[in-house]
Amino acid sequence: MVRLQPDPFLNELTNMFERTTEKGSVWVTLKHSSDKSKVKRNKMKTAGEKIEFKCLIRATDGKKTISTMVGPKDHQRFQWSYATILKARMTALKKRERKDKRKTADSDKKQDLKKQSKPSN
């Protein structure tokens, strides 16, 4: 596994998506992590030191695995860039068919009027 800085990670992730366009998948996982061992975290906790948690992001296409750590300061910028990459690569998704709310509301009103106008036996 290769640990990269956030910007090279995003570039490599884009390359992974391009390689798997015709066939294959890319799996991305996000995990809450402090990047320290459990023993070291416990020592820091008992000493009263603040533990800074980061986000560990891993991506794999089955052949190659890359990862990066993103701190709280860079998280929003990273998420924005990551979302842009995902939006650009989701070309195979179909748009959801939605009924126009006005059309359904109008048809419901028409049906109610027809029921009211029919004489009852």
TORKOL-4160 file (C-alpha; in steps of 0.2 Angstrom, whole numbers, padded with zeros to 4 digits, m for minus):
121
<pt num="1" X="0000" Y="0000" Z="0000"/>
<pt num="2" X="0006" Y="0017" Z="m0004"/>
<pt num="3" X="0003" Y="0032" Z="0007"/>
<pt num="4" X="0002" Y="0048" Z="m0003"/>
<pt num="5" X="m0001" Y="0067" Z="0001"/>
<pt num="6" X="m0019" Y="0072" Z="m0002"/>
<pt num="7" X="m0016" Y="0080" Z="m0019"/>
<pt num="8" X="m0006" Y="0066" Z="m0027"/>
<pt num="9" X="m0019" Y="0054" Z="m0020"/>
<pt num="10" X="m0033" Y="0063" Z="m0029"/>
<pt num="11" X="m0023" Y="0063" Z="m0045"/>
<pt num="12" X="m0019" Y="0044" Z="m0043"/>
<pt num="13" X="m0038" Y="0041" Z="m0039"/>
<pt num="14" X="m0043" Y="0050" Z="m0055"/>
<pt num="15" X="m0030" Y="0038" Z="m0065"/>
<pt num="16" X="m0038" Y="0023" Z="m0056"/>
<pt num="17" X="m0056" Y="0028" Z="m0062"/>
<pt num="18" X="m0049" Y="0031" Z="m0080"/>
<pt num="19" X="m0041" Y="0013" Z="m0080"/>
<pt num="20" X="m0057" Y="0005" Z="m0074"/>
<pt num="21" X="m0069" Y="0015" Z="m0086"/>
<pt num="22" X="m0072" Y="0000" Z="m0098"/>
<pt num="23" X="m0071" Y="m0014" Z="m0085"/>
<pt num="24" X="m0068" Y="m0015" Z="m0066"/>
<pt num="25" X="m0072" Y="m0006" Z="m0050"/>
<pt num="26" X="m0064" Y="0006" Z="m0038"/>
<pt num="27" X="m0067" Y="0004" Z="m0020"/>
<pt num="28" X="m0064" Y="0019" Z="m0008"/>
<pt num="29" X="m0065" Y="0018" Z="0011"/>
<pt num="30" X="m0065" Y="0031" Z="0024"/>
<pt num="31" X="m0060" Y="0028" Z="0042"/>
<pt num="32" X="m0058" Y="0038" Z="0058"/>
<pt num="33" X="m0040" Y="0036" Z="0063"/>
<pt num="34" X="m0027" Y="0045" Z="0074"/>
<pt num="35" X="m0012" Y="0037" Z="0065"/>
<pt num="36" X="m0004" Y="0032" Z="0082"/>
<pt num="37" X="m0004" Y="0015" Z="0090"/>
<pt num="38" X="m0016" Y="0010" Z="0104"/>
<pt num="39" X="m0002" Y="0010" Z="0117"/>
<pt num="40" X="0004" Y="0027" Z="0112"/>
<pt num="41" X="m0014" Y="0034" Z="0112"/>
<pt num="42" X="m0017" Y="0027" Z="0129"/>
<pt num="43" X="m0001" Y="0035" Z="0136"/>
<pt num="44" X="m0006" Y="0052" Z="0128"/>
<pt num="45" X="m0024" Y="0050" Z="0136"/>
<pt num="46" X="m0017" Y="0047" Z="0153"/>
<pt num="47" X="m0004" Y="0061" Z="0151"/>
<pt num="48" X="m0019" Y="0073" Z="0147"/>
<pt num="49" X="m0013" Y="0077" Z="0129"/>
<pt num="50" X="m0025" Y="0080" Z="0115"/>
<pt num="51" X="m0026" Y="0066" Z="0102"/>
<pt num="52" X="m0029" Y="0073" Z="0085"/>
<pt num="53" X="m0039" Y="0062" Z="0074"/>
<pt num="54" X="m0038" Y="0062" Z="0055"/>
<pt num="55" X="m0047" Y="0053" Z="0041"/>
<pt num="56" X="m0039" Y="0039" Z="0033"/>
<pt num="57" X="m0044" Y="0036" Z="0015"/>
<pt num="58" X="m0040" Y="0021" Z="0005"/>
<pt num="59" X="m0043" Y="0017" Z="m0013"/>
<pt num="60" X="m0041" Y="0001" Z="m0023"/>
<pt num="61" X="m0045" Y="m0006" Z="m0040"/>
<pt num="62" X="m0040" Y="m0024" Z="m0035"/>
<pt num="63" X="m0022" Y="m0022" Z="m0042"/>
<pt num="64" X="m0016" Y="m0006" Z="m0034"/>
<pt num="65" X="m0020" Y="0001" Z="m0017"/>
<pt num="66" X="m0017" Y="0019" Z="m0012"/>
<pt num="67" X="m0020" Y="0029" Z="0004"/>
<pt num="68" X="m0019" Y="0046" Z="0012"/>
<pt num="69" X="m0022" Y="0055" Z="0029"/>
<pt num="70" X="m0032" Y="0071" Z="0029"/>
<pt num="71" X="m0033" Y="0082" Z="0044"/>
<pt num="72" X="m0047" Y="0092" Z="0051"/>
<pt num="73" X="m0040" Y="0108" Z="0043"/>
<pt num="74" X="m0039" Y="0101" Z="0025"/>
<pt num="75" X="m0054" Y="0090" Z="0026"/>
<pt num="76" X="m0067" Y="0102" Z="0018"/>
<pt num="77" X="m0055" Y="0106" Z="0003"/>
<pt num="78" X="m0051" Y="0087" Z="0001"/>
<pt num="79" X="m0070" Y="0083" Z="0001"/>
<pt num="80" X="m0074" Y="0096" Z="m0012"/>
<pt num="81" X="m0060" Y="0090" Z="m0024"/>
<pt num="82" X="m0066" Y="0071" Z="m0021"/>
<pt num="83" X="m0084" Y="0076" Z="m0024"/>
<pt num="84" X="m0079" Y="0084" Z="m0040"/>
<pt num="85" X="m0069" Y="0068" Z="m0046"/>
<pt num="86" X="m0084" Y="0057" Z="m0042"/>
<pt num="87" X="m0097" Y="0068" Z="m0051"/>
<pt num="88" X="m0086" Y="0068" Z="m0066"/>
<pt num="89" X="m0084" Y="0049" Z="m0066"/>
<pt num="90" X="m0103" Y="0044" Z="m0063"/>
<pt num="91" X="m0107" Y="0045" Z="m0081"/>
<pt num="92" X="m0115" Y="0028" Z="m0082"/>
<pt num="93" X="m0129" Y="0032" Z="m0069"/>
<pt num="94" X="m0147" Y="0034" Z="m0075"/>
<pt num="95" X="m0157" Y="0049" Z="m0070"/>
<pt num="96" X="m0171" Y="0045" Z="m0058"/>
<pt num="97" X="m0188" Y="0047" Z="m0066"/>
<pt num="98" X="m0198" Y="0059" Z="m0056"/>
<pt num="99" X="m0216" Y="0063" Z="m0058"/>
<pt num="100" X="m0220" Y="0082" Z="m0059"/>
<pt num="101" X="m0228" Y="0086" Z="m0042"/>
<pt num="102" X="m0240" Y="0099" Z="m0050"/>
<pt num="103" X="m0246" Y="0086" Z="m0063"/>
<pt num="104" X="m0249" Y="0073" Z="m0049"/>
<pt num="105" X="m0258" Y="0086" Z="m0039"/>
<pt num="106" X="m0269" Y="0092" Z="m0053"/>
<pt num="107" X="m0274" Y="0074" Z="m0058"/>
<pt num="108" X="m0278" Y="0071" Z="m0040"/>
<pt num="109" X="m0290" Y="0086" Z="m0040"/>
<pt num="110" X="m0298" Y="0081" Z="m0056"/>
<pt num="111" X="m0302" Y="0064" Z="m0050"/>
<pt num="112" X="m0309" Y="0071" Z="m0034"/>
<pt num="113" X="m0320" Y="0083" Z="m0044"/>
<pt num="114" X="m0326" Y="0068" Z="m0055"/>
<pt num="115" X="m0331" Y="0058" Z="m0040"/>
<pt num="116" X="m0341" Y="0073" Z="m0033"/>
<pt num="117" X="m0350" Y="0077" Z="m0049"/>
<pt num="118" X="m0356" Y="0059" Z="m0052"/>
<pt num="119" X="m0374" Y="0056" Z="m0045"/>
<pt num="120" X="m0375" Y="0043" Z="m0032"/>
<pt num="121" X="m0389" Y="0030" Z="m0033"/>
